[in-house]
Amino acid sequence: MEKLDELDPEHAAAVSAEALDLMKELGIPLVPTNFTVWFVYVLGRSAGLRQTIDVLRSNHRRFDKATNQELYASFLASNTLAHAGQTVPEELSAILLNVRQDLSGAVADNRVHAEGLRAVEASLRPAGDPNLALARLSEQLAAATERASVLEAKLVNACSEVEKLRSDLDQAELRSKTDALTGLANRRALEAFIRAAQIRAMEQGEPLSAFIVDIDNFKTFNDKYGHQLGDQVLKVVSSCVREGVRDRDLASRYGGEELMCVLPGATIDVCRQVAERIRSRIAAAQITKRATGERIGQVTVSVGVAEFLPGESFEALFERCDRAMYRAKQDGRNRTVAL
């Protein structure tokens, strides 16, 4: 695939003109990142970007500052995974270079082997000692077998190194999507998941709901018992949340003591029921201070639920969940509210 800086000048000018016309039509501010998004959209280079924008346009979505920034960050900006795996191509290239060298050596050895066999064949033509010819043939076959064994061992070792690289890359990808403390998905993974879920919901006409879980009085709790116990509480709450949703759902840590769950295919009523079960389970959990065995008072959460509106941004959905969660706190905490 051609690089952007290798585009034909006339083609690039035509794409630029169309992108500028679209931006003017949709009222998009002419700034470098916005222009990049719409240039790539018109160019058709990113299938994901094009599909997302097409769905948003079909739903008459307004491309405000937040939406354009999200499109740029999601499809065009560098990410953690790219940084985490940046040395993998270099390591893989080194392995492949070694394999090529080994194969080149094997080819050269085979030439030597072939010449040796020709010499044996030549020795068989004139009258002579057949035992000597057979001995030479045996030597050539033994040498060929040894060379094949060495090459096989090198290729096995190379395959092992490639598998290790693949495993390292898988681990890097997992770490880049996982919150280290709770083991839940992190914010980056959440945003990618919900974006894909929004597109599916709009394309297939299915419901999509989400809820925010916020630990009540968490700051006071931390001040009283210390951050170590605060982390323990966050882990317990996260475990209850993770175990309370389906495999197809996503449980994530949005930040601080706030967790967010996304439930594809769930109406707001179903989502509220799931959230309420999780809230009840957390309220019934027994928290014990590990260092002393001291039992801590009840830990409760406030939960806010909302259903995705077609064309709505992630920020707007989050804000509605957040408002519902604060309503739960205002109503006395330890409850679930849906808006």
N, C-alpha and C positions, 0 to 999 in steps of 0.2 A: 504494500500500500504506500502511495506517495506521501511524503511529508508535506506539512502545510507550506514550508518555505520552498518546496519544489513545485508548487502549482504553476501552471501556465499563467503568465501575467494577465492575459485577456480573461481567462476563466476566473481568476481571483478577483478581477475588477467586477465581473458580472455577479459573482456571489456576494461581494461586498455591497454592490448597489441594491441587490434584492434584500439583503439583511437590513440595510439602512431603511429601505421602504417599509419593511415589516415593523421595525422598531418605531418608526414614525406613526404607522397605522395603529399600533398597540399602545402608544404613549410611553415607550420605554426610554429612560434617560440614556443619552449617548455618552457612556463611560467605557473605558477599555474592557472591563470584565463583562459587561452586558453585550458589547459588540462581539467579543469572543464567543459567547454563548450562541448568539444568533447567527454568526458567521458559520460556526460548526453545524448548527441546525440546518441552515440552507444547504450547506455543503453535503449533508447527509452522511458525515463521517461516523457519528455516534448513534447507533440504533436506539440505545436506551434514552438518550437525550431527545431524539426525535419523537419517540413514542410518548414520552412523558409530556412534552410540549403539545403534541397533537391532542392528547386526551384533555389537557388543561384548556386548550383553545376550544375544543368541542363543547366544553362545559362553561364557556364564556368566562373563564378565569381571568382576573386582572393580574397582570404581571408587575406587581409592585416591587419595591426594593428588596424585601425579604425573599420573595419568590425567585427573583433573578440571582440573588446571592446563593440561595439554596441550590439552584440549578448549576451554577458555576462550581460550587464546592463539591457537589455530588458527582459531576461528570467530567470536569476539566481540571480541577486543582489536584495537586499531589496529595497522597494520604499516608497514613502511618504504615500501612502494609508495604507500600512501595519502598519506604525507607528501611523497613525491617528486612525486606528481601533483596536489597540492592546489591549485595555481594554474591547472591546465588548465581546470576549469569556468569560472573567471572570464574567462580569455582567450577561450574558445569563446563565452561569452555576449556578449563585446564584438564578436566577429566577426559573430555572428548579429544583433546589434543594428544593426551597420552594413549588413548585407544587408537587414534589414527597412526601414531608412531609404532605402536605394537603391531597393527595390521600391516603397515609398510614393511616392518621387519619380517613379518611372517611371509609376505610376498617374496621378499629377497631370499629368505631361507628356502622357500619352495623352488625358486629358480635354481639355487645351489643343489637342492635335492633332485630336481629334474635332470640337471647336468650329470649328477652322480649316477642316476639310473641309466642315462644314455651311455655313460662310460661302462657300466656293467653290461649293458646290451652289446656294446662293441666288443667286449672281452669274450662274449659268448659265441661270436661269429666264427673267429678262427679256431682251429683246433687247439685245445688247451685243457687245462685242468678245470673241470666243471665245479669241483669243490671250492676252488678259489673264487670263481664267479659267484657261487651261492653265498660264500662268506661275505663278499663285498655287498651283495644284495641285502643280506641280513643286517649288515652295518648301516646301510642307507635307510632301511625300514626302521631300525632302532632309533636312528637320529631323527627321523621324521616324527616318530611317536613322541620322542622327548620334546621336540619343538612344539608339537600340538598341545602337549600337556602344559607346557609353560605358558603358551598363549591362552589356553582355557583358564588357567589360574588368574592371569592378568585380567581377562574379561570378567570373570566372576568378581574379582576385587573392584573393578570399575562399576559393575552393576550395584554392588554393595554401597559404594560411595554415592551413586546416584540416588539410591533408596534413602540413604541418610539425609541427603540434601532435600529430597521430597518431604521427608518427615520433619526436618527443621523448618521448611517453609510452611507446612501445615500447622506446626506449633506456633510459628510467628503470626500466621493469619488468625489463629484462635486467640492468641494473646492480644492482638490488635482489636479484637471484638469483645473482649471479656473484661469486666471490672475485677481488679485483682482482689479486693476485699471480700466481695459478696459472691463472686462466681457467676453473677448475672451478666447479661449482655450490657455493654457500655453504651454511651450516648451515640457514638458513631454507628454502632450496629443497629441501635434503635431507629435512627433516622433512615438508614438504608432499608430496613425491614418495613417501616410504616409507609415509605414512599412506594415500594413495590405493592404493598397491600392496598394503598389508595388507588393505584392504577387498576389492579384487579377488580376492586369493588366497583369502580366506575365502568369498566369494560363489561363486567358480568352482571351488573345490577344487584350485587350482593351487599348486605349490611356490613359495617365495620365499626367496632366500638373500642374504647380505651378507658383506662382508669388510672388515677394517680393515688398512690399510698404515701402518706406522710406521718411519721412517728410523732405522737403528741408529746409536747414538752421535752423534746429531745435535748435542747440546749441545757435546760435545768437538770436533766438527768445526767448529762455529761459533766456538768459543774459539780454535781453532788458525788458521783461515783468514779469519775475519771474517764478519759477517752478509751482506755483499754476495754472497760466494761461497755462503754458506748458502742465500740466496734462489735462486741459480742452480741449485743442486742440487735444491731443492724443485721448481723449474720442470721440470727434466729428469725427475724421478720422476713428477710430475703428468702430463707428456706421455706417458710410458710407460703409466701407468694409463689415461688417456683413450683411447689408441689400442688398448688391450688389451681393452676391453669393447665390447659391441654398441651399436647406436644406441638400442635400447629400454631399455638400462641407464642408470644414473646414476652418474657419478664425481663425488665432491665432496670439498671440504676441510672436515673436521670442526673442526679447530683446530690451531694450531701445526704440527707436522710429521706430524700424523695425517690420513690420507685415508680415506674410506669409500666403498665401491661397493655399490650395490643392484642385484640381478639378478632381475627378475620372471620367473617361469616356470622358474627354475633350481633343481635339487636341490642338496644340499650337495656331492655328488660333482662335479657339473658346475662349481659355483662354485669348488671347491678346484682343479680343473684350470685354470680361467681365472686364478685368483690365483697359482698356481704358475708359469704362463707369464709373467705380469707380473713376478713376483719374479725369475725367471731373466733376463728382458730387462733389468731394472734393474741386476742384478749384472754384466751384460756391457757396460753402457754406459761410454763413455770420457768422463770429466769433465776439462775443461781450463780452467785459470784464464785468463779473458779478458785480464786486464791484462798478464800475463807469458808466457802460453803454457805455463805449468807444468802438467804432468799431475798430477792428484790421484789418490790411491789409490782402490781400489774402494769404491763406495757400495753398501751392501746394505740390505735392509728385512726386517722380520719381519711376517708376515701371519697374521691370525686370522680363521677362517671359521665361520659358524654359519647354520643354517636356521631360518626363522621358524616359530614354533609358533602355531597358531590362537588368537586372543585375546590374544596377547602384546603388550606395549607396546613402543614404539620403544626406550625406555630399557633394557628387559630384553634385547631383541635386541642392542643395542649392548654391553651389559655382557658378554654371552656371547662376542661377537666380541672384545671387549677382553681377556677372560680367555684366550681362545685365542691372541691375539697375545702376551700376556705369557708364556704357556707356550712359545711359539716363541723368545722372548728367553732364557728360562731354559734352553732346550735347546741354546743356542749361537748364536742369531740367524741371519739369512740363511736362513730356512726358513718353510714354511707349515704351520700347524696348524689342524685343524678340530675343533670340539667340538659 
